[in-house]
């Protein structure tokens, strides 16, 4: 597990690209989440909290998470296909499959959120929602955070080939077997000399 999380160390090496990735995605990608509360602070009777809850009621957290993951997956899938020399193909393929599963689950929850909004008669000026509604809201927030963490992980995987020392234990098994075989062979050759 420590090796899997060690991939995040790429962020220290690629600070400019990481902050560009975060800045663009959070500023533009999450605009539907942060813009309504910000505008509400400028309005004399609007509440930023109510506007944030309305944004989540419309499923904007799921939409942001889906777009973020889709962008991250499509960006590094191109790199995955183009780079035949990658030592982390198995890890990247597993991460892609996991990301597609998360996106599928988020799409199901988004559909339920949108569908429930058609029959909802919740007064937008009240924050007192039912326990079920709070559970759905917390689920959406957790999925949104999880999508952001997964997209960051995909960003790190995309850059991992430049810094293979951060994923040394995560290399493909065949690659490790070849390297170990070469080490053993070189020791035998050196021993006979």
Backbone torsions as a table, in degrees:
resi	resn	phi	psi	omega
1	UNK	NA	-37.9	179.9
2	UNK	-62.9	-35.6	178.5
3	UNK	-67.1	-39.4	179.5
4	UNK	-64.4	-42.4	179.6
5	UNK	-74.8	-21.6	178.8
6	UNK	-63.2	-18.5	178.3
7	UNK	-60.2	-29.7	-179.4
8	UNK	-63.8	-15.4	178.5
9	UNK	-65.9	-15.6	176.1
10	UNK	-59.4	-29.6	-179.5
11	UNK	-56.9	-40.5	179.4
12	UNK	-62.5	-30.0	-178.3
13	UNK	-85.8	-27.9	-175.2
14	UNK	-119.2	52.2	-174.4
15	UNK	-60.8	-44.3	-178.2
16	UNK	-62.0	-49.1	179.8
17	UNK	-65.2	-37.4	179.6
18	UNK	-65.7	-46.1	-179.3
19	UNK	-68.9	-29.2	173.1
20	UNK	-66.5	-45.2	177.3
21	UNK	-59.1	-48.5	-178.7
22	UNK	-66.7	-46.7	-177.5
23	UNK	-60.3	-48.8	-179.0
24	UNK	-65.0	-44.9	-177.7
25	UNK	-68.6	-41.8	-179.1
26	UNK	-75.3	-38.7	-178.3
27	UNK	-70.9	-53.3	-176.3
28	UNK	-89.2	-41.0	-177.5
29	UNK	-67.0	-38.2	-177.9
30	UNK	-98.3	17.0	-177.5
31	UNK	-58.0	-36.2	179.7
32	UNK	-65.5	-20.0	178.2
33	UNK	-89.9	-44.3	-172.3
34	UNK	-92.8	-22.8	-176.7
35	UNK	-69.2	-44.5	179.2
36	UNK	-57.9	-45.1	177.5
37	UNK	-65.1	-35.3	179.5
38	UNK	-65.9	-44.8	178.6
39	UNK	-65.5	-34.5	179.7
40	UNK	-63.1	-29.3	178.1
41	UNK	-67.4	-23.0	179.4
42	UNK	-85.6	-16.2	-178.6
43	UNK	-91.1	137.3	-174.5
44	UNK	-65.5	-28.5	-176.6
45	UNK	-118.0	-5.1	-179.6
46	UNK	-79.6	147.0	179.3
47	UNK	-106.7	127.1	177.6
48	UNK	-59.3	-37.4	179.7
49	UNK	-65.1	-44.2	179.2
50	UNK	-63.4	-40.4	179.2
51	UNK	-66.1	-37.8	176.7
52	UNK	-64.9	-42.8	178.2
53	UNK	-64.5	-37.5	177.0
54	UNK	-63.5	-39.9	179.1
55	UNK	-62.2	-41.2	177.6
56	UNK	-71.8	-34.2	177.3
57	UNK	-60.1	-30.7	-179.8
58	UNK	-84.2	-2.8	177.6
59	UNK	86.1	18.7	-176.8
60	UNK	-64.9	-28.7	176.4
61	UNK	-64.5	-43.8	177.0
62	UNK	-65.0	-41.8	-179.9
63	UNK	-61.7	-42.7	177.9
64	UNK	-63.4	-47.5	-179.8
65	UNK	-61.4	-42.3	178.4
66	UNK	-64.0	-46.5	-179.9
67	UNK	-64.5	-40.1	-180.0
68	UNK	-63.7	-47.8	179.2
69	UNK	-66.4	-41.1	179.7
70	UNK	-62.0	-42.3	178.9
71	UNK	-65.0	-44.5	-179.0
72	UNK	-64.8	-43.5	-179.1
73	UNK	-66.0	-45.6	-177.3
74	UNK	-66.9	-35.0	179.6
75	UNK	-64.3	-48.9	-175.7
76	UNK	-88.0	-12.0	171.2
77	UNK	-65.6	-37.8	175.7
78	UNK	-59.9	-45.4	179.5
79	UNK	-66.5	-37.8	179.4
80	UNK	-61.8	-44.3	-178.6
81	UNK	-70.1	-41.7	-177.3
82	UNK	-72.2	-30.1	-172.9
83	UNK	-99.0	94.7	178.9
84	UNK	-78.1	-13.6	-177.2
85	UNK	-89.8	1.6	-177.4
86	UNK	-62.0	137.8	178.7
87	UNK	-92.0	1.7	-173.6
88	UNK	-123.5	31.4	-176.3
89	UNK	-61.2	-42.3	-179.0
90	UNK	-63.4	-45.9	178.4
91	UNK	-62.3	-41.8	-179.9
92	UNK	-66.4	-39.7	178.5
93	UNK	-66.1	-42.0	177.4
94	UNK	-64.1	-40.4	178.8
95	UNK	-65.8	-36.7	176.8
96	UNK	-64.1	-46.2	179.2
97	UNK	-60.5	-43.8	178.6
98	UNK	-63.1	-40.7	179.6
99	UNK	-64.4	-40.8	177.6
100	UNK	-64.4	-37.2	176.2
101	UNK	-62.8	-45.0	178.5
102	UNK	-62.0	-43.4	179.7
103	UNK	-63.9	-38.5	177.9
104	UNK	-62.8	-46.1	178.5
105	UNK	-63.4	-41.0	178.7
106	UNK	-64.0	-36.9	178.4
107	UNK	-65.5	-38.8	177.2
108	UNK	-63.8	-47.1	179.6
109	UNK	-66.2	-35.9	177.3
110	UNK	-63.2	-43.0	178.1
111	UNK	-59.9	-44.1	178.6
112	UNK	-65.0	-38.5	179.5
113	UNK	-65.0	-45.8	179.7
114	UNK	-65.7	-43.7	-179.9
115	UNK	-61.6	-41.7	-179.8
116	UNK	-67.5	-25.9	178.1
117	UNK	-69.2	-23.9	179.5
118	UNK	-68.8	-33.4	-176.9
119	UNK	-105.6	2.7	-176.3
120	UNK	-77.3	134.6	175.9
121	UNK	-118.6	38.8	-179.4
122	UNK	-76.8	131.7	176.5
123	UNK	-72.3	119.5	-176.0
124	UNK	-64.3	-18.7	-178.0
125	UNK	-84.8	-6.1	-179.1
126	UNK	-107.7	140.7	179.4
127	UNK	-97.7	-12.4	-176.1
128	UNK	-77.0	93.9	179.0
129	UNK	-100.1	166.7	178.4
130	UNK	-73.3	167.5	178.8
131	UNK	-61.7	-37.8	179.0
132	UNK	-63.0	-42.8	179.9
133	UNK	-64.4	-42.3	177.9
134	UNK	-64.0	-37.3	177.0
135	UNK	-62.6	-42.8	178.0
136	UNK	-65.6	-38.4	179.4
137	UNK	-65.3	-45.1	179.6
138	UNK	-65.4	-39.8	177.0
139	UNK	-59.5	-43.7	179.7
140	UNK	-65.0	-41.6	178.7
141	UNK	-63.6	-43.3	179.2
142	UNK	-64.2	-42.4	176.8
143	UNK	-62.7	-39.1	179.7
144	UNK	-64.2	-45.5	178.2
145	UNK	-64.6	-43.3	179.7
146	UNK	-62.9	-38.8	177.4
147	UNK	-64.1	-40.2	179.0
148	UNK	-65.3	-41.2	178.6
149	UNK	-66.6	-42.3	179.0
150	UNK	-64.7	-41.3	177.8
151	UNK	-63.8	-37.9	176.6
152	UNK	-64.9	-39.8	177.0
153	UNK	-62.2	-42.2	178.2
154	UNK	-64.4	-37.2	175.4
155	UNK	-59.3	-46.1	180.0
156	UNK	-64.7	-39.8	177.8
157	UNK	-62.5	-38.8	-179.5
158	UNK	-62.6	-33.3	-178.4
159	UNK	-93.8	-3.3	-172.8
160	UNK	-64.2	-30.4	-179.4
161	UNK	-64.4	-24.4	176.3
162	UNK	-76.2	-24.2	-177.2
163	UNK	-130.7	66.3	-174.4
164	UNK	-64.6	-17.4	-179.9
165	UNK	-65.8	-21.8	179.2
166	UNK	-81.9	-9.5	179.2
167	UNK	-130.9	29.4	-173.5
168	UNK	-55.6	-39.4	-178.4
169	UNK	-83.4	-4.5	-177.3
170	UNK	-102.9	2.0	-179.2
171	UNK	-61.7	157.1	177.1
172	UNK	-56.7	142.6	-177.7
173	UNK	-60.6	-40.1	-179.2
174	UNK	-65.2	-38.6	178.6
175	UNK	-63.6	-43.0	179.0
176	UNK	-64.7	-39.9	178.9
177	UNK	-62.2	-43.0	179.1
178	UNK	-62.7	-45.7	-179.7
179	UNK	-63.6	-42.7	178.0
180	UNK	-64.4	-40.3	177.3
181	UNK	-62.6	-38.5	178.6
182	UNK	-68.0	-37.3	177.8
183	UNK	-64.6	-45.2	179.8
184	UNK	-62.9	-43.6	179.3
185	UNK	-63.0	-41.1	179.1
186	UNK	-67.7	-33.6	175.7
187	UNK	-66.4	-40.4	177.9
188	UNK	-64.5	-41.3	179.9
189	UNK	-65.3	-42.8	178.3
190	UNK	-67.7	-33.0	-178.1
191	UNK	-68.9	-39.0	-178.4
192	UNK	-73.3	-22.9	-177.0
193	UNK	-67.4	NA	NA
